[in-house]
C-alpha cells in the first residue's frame, strides 16, 4: 500500500531533481557568449532604423529593407552561414537594444565616450566629416566663423555633432532638438543659421529639400567614424571576429561598394562630396 506521505515525498523528490537538472542549463544559457549563441542558434540578430537612408531604408510597399548597413549585415550573416533576423529600432534606442541583449550587433554608431561606458565598438567602417546645412544667404567657411555670438546652430541632442559644436563653438547660440529632422526644420524655417550634421546625412537632407542653403564642410576638417556596436561582455570573441571581418572586407573594397551603391537611394554620388572630402 502506498501512503500519501510516500507519494508526497516522491513528488517532492521529482521536483527537486527537475529543478536541479534545470539549474545548470539555465546557468549555461545565461553565461553563453554572443558568438556562441549565434553559432548555436544559427541566427544573427540586428536592427534597422526606418527613414535612415542611405544607412537603412524600408520599402513600405514590400516591407523589404535596403541600405548599406543592411547589405553589410547580410554579408556578415552569409559569412557566418546563419539567418539574419532584422528588427526595427531608433538611433536613440539602439544602445539600449544592445544592452538588453535584444540584438547582437548594430551598425551605424558614432563612438562617443559616453557610449563607450556601456557598449563596445568595432573598428571604423568608414569616416564621416562634420558639416553644416546652412540657411539661404548664410556664409561661413571655418569653425572660427561659426564660433560667434550672433551665429545660431541646431543639433540633435546627445549626438556626436552636439559634442563637437559644444567644444568648438562655445560662443555660438546652440539649439538642441530631439531628432536630426527637427534640427533641419529649424534651418528651413530660419530659426537657426545652420545645422551641424555628418556629411552623408547633410547631403541626403539637401537632396530631399533643395530649398535649404548649402552644405558646408568647415575648415579645418574634423570627422567622426561610423562603427558597429556590441553588448558589453567578458568574452570578446564576437567583437574580435567582426573587427577582422570589417578590415578584411574594407581591403577587398566590399564595404566601400556597399556604401557607394546605396547612396543612390537618396540620389547621392561621390561627385556630390566637396573637394578634399572622402569616405
Long-range contacts (C-beta under 8 A, 24 or more apart in sequence): 33-233, 33-235, 33-237, 33-238, 34-104, 34-230, 34-231, 34-233, 34-235, 34-238, 35-235, 35-237, 35-238, 35-241, 36-235, 36-237, 37-104, 38-80, 38-82, 38-104, 38-238, 39-80, 39-82, 41-82, 42-81, 42-82, 42-83, 43-82, 43-83, 43-84, 43-85, 44-73, 44-76, 44-77, 44-80, 44-82, 44-83, 44-84, 44-85, 44-104, 44-105, 45-85, 45-87, 45-102, 45-103, 45-104, 45-105, 46-73, 46-84, 46-85, 46-86, 46-87, 46-103, 46-104, 46-105, 46-106, 46-107, 47-86, 47-87, 47-88, 47-89, 47-94, 47-97, 47-102, 47-103, 47-106, 48-86, 48-87, 48-88, 48-89, 49-88, 49-89, 49-90, 49-91, 49-94, 49-108, 50-88, 52-91, 52-108, 53-204, 53-262, 53-265, 53-266, 54-200, 54-204, 54-259, 54-262, 54-263, 54-264, 54-265, 54-266, 54-268, 55-107, 55-108, 56-108, 57-262, 57-265, 58-88, 66-262, 66-265, 67-262, 67-265, 68-258, 68-259, 68-261, 68-262, 68-263, 69-107, 69-108, 71-258, 71-261, 71-262, 72-107, 72-125, 72-249, 72-255, 72-258, 73-105, 73-107, 75-249, 75-254, 75-258, 76-105, 76-242, 76-245, 79-245, 92-158, 94-229, 95-119, 95-229, 98-229, 98-230, 98-231, 99-231, 99-232, 101-231, 104-230, 104-231, 104-238, 105-228, 105-229, 105-230, 105-238, 105-242, 106-228, 106-229, 107-226, 107-228, 108-226, 108-228, 109-226, 109-227, 109-228, 109-229, 110-159, 110-160, 110-198, 110-224, 110-225, 110-226, 110-227, 111-224, 111-225, 111-227, 112-160, 112-163, 114-158, 115-229, 118-232, 119-229, 119-230, 119-231, 119-232, 120-229, 120-230, 120-231, 120-232, 120-236, 120-239, 121-227, 121-228, 121-229, 121-230, 122-227, 122-228, 122-229, 122-230, 122-239, 122-242, 122-243, 122-246, 123-227, 123-243, 123-246, 123-247, 124-225, 124-226, 124-227, 125-225, 125-226, 125-227, 125-228, 125-246, 125-250, 125-255, 126-225, 126-226, 126-255, 126-256, 126-259, 126-279, 127-223, 127-224, 127-225, 127-226, 127-278, 127-279, 128-198, 128-199, 128-200, 128-223, 128-224, 128-225, 128-226, 128-279, 129-198, 129-199, 129-217, 129-221, 129-222, 129-223, 129-277, 130-160, 130-161, 130-164, 130-196, 130-197, 130-198, 130-199, 130-217, 130-218, 130-221, 130-222, 130-223, 130-224, 131-196, 131-197, 131-198, 131-199, 131-202, 131-215, 131-216, 131-217, 131-218, 132-194, 132-195, 132-196, 132-197, 132-202, 132-215, 132-216, 132-217, 132-218, 133-184, 133-187, 133-194, 133-195, 133-197, 133-202, 133-205, 133-206, 133-212, 133-213, 133-214, 133-215, 133-216, 134-187, 134-193, 134-194, 134-212, 134-213, 134-214, 134-215, 134-216, 135-187, 135-188, 135-190, 135-192, 135-193, 135-194, 135-212, 135-213, 136-211, 136-212, 136-213, 137-213, 138-193, 138-194, 138-213, 140-194, 140-216, 140-218, 141-216, 141-218, 141-219, 142-218, 142-219, 142-220, 143-168, 143-169, 143-218, 143-219, 143-220, 143-222, 145-218, 146-172, 146-194, 146-218, 147-171, 147-172, 148-172, 149-173, 151-193, 151-194, 152-191, 152-192, 152-193, 152-194, 153-192, 153-193, 153-194, 153-195, 153-196, 154-183, 154-184, 154-186, 154-187, 154-191, 154-192, 154-194, 154-195, 154-196, 155-183, 155-195, 155-196, 155-197, 156-180, 156-182, 156-183, 156-197, 160-198, 160-224, 161-196, 161-197, 161-198, 162-196, 164-196, 164-222, 164-224, 165-196, 168-222, 184-209, 184-212, 187-212, 187-213, 188-212, 198-223, 198-224, 199-223, 199-273, 199-274, 199-277, 200-263, 200-268, 203-266, 203-268, 203-272, 203-273, 204-266, 204-268, 207-266, 207-267, 207-268, 208-266, 215-274, 217-274, 217-277, 221-276, 221-277
